[in-house]
Amino acid sequence: MKYLCLSTIIVGFLALFQGAEALRFELAAQPHNAEPQCVREFVSDGQLVVVTATSTGQVGDGQVLSMRITNADGDEYRRKDDIAGTIKVAFSAHETSSFDICFTNRLQPGYNHHGRQLSREIELEVEAGANARDWNAIQSAEKLKPSEVQLRKVDEMLGEVITELEYLVKREERLRDTNESTNRRVKNFFVAGTLMLVGVGVYQVHYLRNYFRSKHIL
């Protein structure tokens, strides 16, 4: 399985104002054992995710392009088969974890491609959290000014950053607790092993001394 990196790293507050990044790649059509090409993203629990995929070609051109979205445990969020053009998929993350967006492009059975190598060009855009919300609809519904919409958006993005930092702090605490617990167990095992070896050594010396005395060697 091939993976392409799409993750956007937040560096400073400037990154808060960047939109979603689009990834473009070409996927050749293969037989039924086609290898999927995947993009991995990380989301927080309950976060809204909008996946927009735009592909060249059309249905019936000898290629069957499929998209499958799964979480880290392999549970399927969405699946679209024989897609072409632009499709948009929205879902909410069930947990704080990574998810995979996988594409497979198979040759259509019985289609005569005259020895040509068929392929589809795919443009993928992933939006999560505040970026995934329809701010135009919110602006119209609440009759907000453009500056108010931007402030709302920045406020939500800052909240997401704070939530992410809190999650990382808790994760670091769990890892530290696990590390300290492991160190204590290793230390206790070492002490117990040392005491047992000392006990076995004392017993062997005592046994051999009694044995030699019984044989009148000592």
VEXDREN-2710 file (C-alpha; in Angstrom, 1 decimal):
% VEXDREN-2710
k/r/px/py/pz
1/MET/0.0/0.0/0.0
2/LYS/1.5/3.4/-1.0
3/TYR/1.1/6.5/1.2
4/LEU/1.3/10.1/0.2
5/CYS/1.8/12.8/2.8
6/LEU/-0.9/15.5/3.0
7/SER/-0.5/16.6/6.6
8/THR/-0.2/20.3/7.2
9/ILE/2.1/21.3/10.0
10/ILE/1.1/24.3/12.0
11/VAL/4.0/26.6/12.6
12/GLY/3.2/29.8/14.4
13/PHE/0.0/31.8/14.1
14/LEU/0.5/32.4/10.3
15/ALA/-0.5/28.8/9.6
16/LEU/-3.9/29.5/11.1
17/PHE/-4.9/31.6/8.1
18/GLN/-3.9/29.0/5.5
19/GLY/-6.5/27.1/3.7
20/ALA/-6.6/23.4/2.9
21/GLU/-3.9/22.2/0.6
22/ALA/-4.7/20.2/-2.5
23/LEU/-2.7/17.2/-3.5
24/ARG/-2.4/16.1/-7.2
25/PHE/-1.2/12.7/-8.3
26/GLU/-1.7/10.3/-11.2
27/LEU/-3.0/6.8/-10.6
28/ALA/-2.5/4.2/-13.4
29/ALA/-5.2/1.7/-14.1
30/GLN/-4.3/-1.8/-13.1
31/PRO/-5.9/-5.3/-13.1
32/HIS/-8.2/-6.5/-10.3
33/ASN/-5.2/-6.8/-7.9
34/ALA/-4.6/-3.1/-8.2
35/GLU/-2.6/-1.6/-5.3
36/PRO/-4.3/1.2/-3.5
37/GLN/-2.7/4.6/-3.1
38/CYS/-3.5/6.2/0.2
39/VAL/-3.3/9.6/1.9
40/ARG/-3.2/9.6/5.7
41/GLU/-4.6/12.5/7.8
42/PHE/-4.9/13.0/11.6
43/VAL/-8.2/14.4/13.1
44/SER/-9.5/15.0/16.6
45/ASP/-12.6/13.3/18.2
46/GLY/-15.8/14.8/16.8
47/GLN/-14.1/16.9/14.2
48/LEU/-15.9/17.5/11.0
49/VAL/-14.0/16.4/7.9
50/VAL/-14.8/17.2/4.3
51/VAL/-13.0/15.3/1.6
52/THR/-13.2/16.7/-2.0
53/ALA/-11.8/14.5/-4.8
54/THR/-11.6/15.6/-8.4
55/SER/-10.6/13.2/-11.1
56/THR/-10.1/13.3/-14.9
57/GLY/-11.9/11.0/-17.2
58/GLN/-15.5/9.8/-17.1
59/VAL/-17.5/6.7/-16.2
60/GLY/-17.1/4.1/-18.9
61/ASP/-13.7/5.1/-20.2
62/GLY/-12.2/1.7/-19.3
63/GLN/-11.3/2.6/-15.8
64/VAL/-13.1/2.0/-12.5
65/LEU/-11.9/4.5/-9.9
66/SER/-12.9/3.8/-6.3
67/MET/-12.3/5.8/-3.1
68/ARG/-12.4/4.3/0.4
69/ILE/-12.0/6.1/3.7
70/THR/-11.1/4.1/6.8
71/ASN/-9.9/4.9/10.3
72/ALA/-6.8/3.5/12.0
73/ASP/-8.6/0.3/13.0
74/GLY/-9.8/-0.4/9.5
75/ASP/-13.4/0.7/10.1
76/GLU/-15.0/2.2/7.0
77/TYR/-16.3/5.7/7.1
78/ARG/-17.3/6.1/3.4
79/ARG/-16.8/4.2/0.1
80/LYS/-17.4/5.5/-3.4
81/ASP/-17.1/3.2/-6.5
82/ASP/-16.7/4.1/-10.2
83/ILE/-16.3/7.8/-9.6
84/ALA/-15.4/10.6/-12.0
85/GLY/-15.4/14.3/-11.9
86/THR/-15.8/16.0/-8.5
87/ILE/-17.2/14.3/-5.4
88/LYS/-17.4/15.6/-1.9
89/VAL/-17.7/13.4/1.2
90/ALA/-18.3/14.7/4.7
91/PHE/-18.1/12.8/8.0
92/SER/-17.4/13.3/11.7
93/ALA/-14.4/11.6/13.3
94/HIS/-15.4/9.0/16.0
95/GLU/-12.2/9.4/17.9
96/THR/-8.9/11.2/17.9
97/SER/-6.9/9.2/15.4
98/SER/-5.6/9.0/11.9
99/PHE/-7.7/8.0/8.9
100/ASP/-6.8/6.8/5.4
101/ILE/-8.2/8.0/2.1
102/CYS/-7.4/5.2/-0.4
103/PHE/-7.9/5.2/-4.2
104/THR/-7.8/2.2/-6.5
105/ASN/-8.0/2.4/-10.3
106/ARG/-8.9/-0.9/-12.0
107/LEU/-9.2/-1.7/-15.7
108/GLN/-12.8/-2.2/-16.7
109/PRO/-13.4/-5.8/-17.7
110/GLY/-13.9/-6.3/-21.4
111/TYR/-12.8/-2.9/-22.4
112/ASN/-10.4/-2.7/-25.3
113/HIS/-7.7/-0.1/-24.4
114/HIS/-5.6/-0.9/-27.6
115/GLY/-2.5/-1.5/-25.5
116/ARG/-2.6/2.1/-24.0
117/GLN/-1.7/2.7/-20.4
118/LEU/-4.8/4.2/-18.9
119/SER/-4.6/6.5/-15.9
120/ARG/-6.6/9.1/-13.9
121/GLU/-5.3/12.3/-12.5
122/ILE/-6.7/13.0/-9.1
123/GLU/-6.8/16.2/-7.1
124/LEU/-7.5/15.7/-3.4
125/GLU/-8.4/18.3/-0.8
126/VAL/-9.0/17.5/2.8
127/GLU/-10.6/20.1/5.2
128/ALA/-11.1/19.5/8.9
129/GLY/-12.5/21.4/11.8
130/ALA/-13.1/25.1/11.2
131/ASN/-11.9/24.9/7.6
132/ALA/-14.5/22.3/6.8
133/ARG/-17.5/24.4/7.8
134/ASP/-19.6/26.3/5.3
135/TRP/-18.8/29.8/6.4
136/ASN/-20.8/31.3/3.5
137/ALA/-23.9/29.6/4.8
138/ILE/-23.2/30.8/8.3
139/GLN/-22.6/34.3/7.1
140/SER/-25.9/34.4/5.3
141/ALA/-27.9/32.7/8.1
142/GLU/-26.5/34.9/10.9
143/LYS/-26.1/38.0/8.7
144/LEU/-22.5/38.5/9.7
145/LYS/-20.0/40.9/8.3
146/PRO/-16.9/39.4/6.5
147/SER/-14.7/40.6/9.3
148/GLU/-16.9/38.9/11.9
149/VAL/-16.8/35.7/9.9
150/GLN/-13.0/35.8/9.8
151/LEU/-12.9/36.4/13.6
152/ARG/-15.3/33.5/14.2
153/LYS/-13.2/31.3/12.0
154/VAL/-9.9/32.3/13.7
155/ASP/-11.5/31.8/17.1
156/GLU/-12.5/28.3/16.3
157/MET/-9.1/27.5/14.8
158/LEU/-7.4/28.8/18.0
159/GLY/-9.8/26.6/20.0
160/GLU/-8.8/23.6/17.9
161/VAL/-5.1/24.4/18.4
162/ILE/-5.6/24.6/22.2
163/THR/-7.5/21.3/22.2
164/GLU/-4.8/19.7/20.2
165/LEU/-2.1/21.0/22.6
166/GLU/-4.1/19.7/25.6
167/TYR/-4.4/16.3/24.0
168/LEU/-0.6/16.2/23.4
169/VAL/0.0/17.2/27.0
170/LYS/-2.2/14.4/28.3
171/ARG/-0.6/11.9/25.9
172/GLU/2.9/12.9/27.1
173/GLU/1.7/12.4/30.7
174/ARG/0.4/9.0/29.9
175/LEU/3.6/8.1/28.2
176/ARG/5.6/9.4/31.1
177/ASP/3.5/7.4/33.6
178/THR/3.9/4.3/31.5
179/ASN/7.7/4.8/31.3
180/GLU/7.9/5.3/35.1
181/SER/5.8/2.3/35.7
182/THR/8.0/0.2/33.4
183/ASN/11.1/1.4/35.2
184/ARG/9.6/0.5/38.6
185/ARG/8.7/-3.0/37.4
186/VAL/12.2/-3.6/35.9
187/LYS/13.8/-2.4/39.2
188/ASN/11.6/-4.7/41.3
189/PHE/12.3/-7.6/39.0
190/PHE/16.0/-7.0/39.2
191/VAL/15.9/-6.8/43.0
192/ALA/13.7/-9.9/43.2
193/GLY/16.0/-11.8/40.8
194/THR/19.1/-10.7/42.8
195/LEU/17.6/-11.8/46.1
196/MET/16.6/-15.2/44.6
197/LEU/20.1/-15.7/43.2
198/VAL/21.6/-14.9/46.6
199/GLY/19.2/-17.2/48.3
200/VAL/19.9/-20.0/45.9
201/GLY/23.7/-19.5/46.4
202/VAL/23.4/-19.6/50.2
203/TYR/21.3/-22.7/50.0
204/GLN/23.9/-24.4/47.7
205/VAL/26.8/-23.5/50.0
206/HIS/24.8/-24.8/53.0
207/TYR/23.9/-28.0/51.2
208/LEU/27.4/-28.7/50.0
209/ARG/28.9/-28.0/53.4
210/ASN/26.5/-30.5/55.0
211/TYR/27.2/-33.0/52.2
212/PHE/31.0/-32.9/52.6
213/ARG/30.6/-33.1/56.4
214/SER/28.4/-36.2/56.0
215/LYS/31.2/-37.8/53.9
216/HIS/33.8/-36.7/56.4
217/ILE/35.5/-34.6/53.8
218/LEU/35.5/-31.5/55.9
END
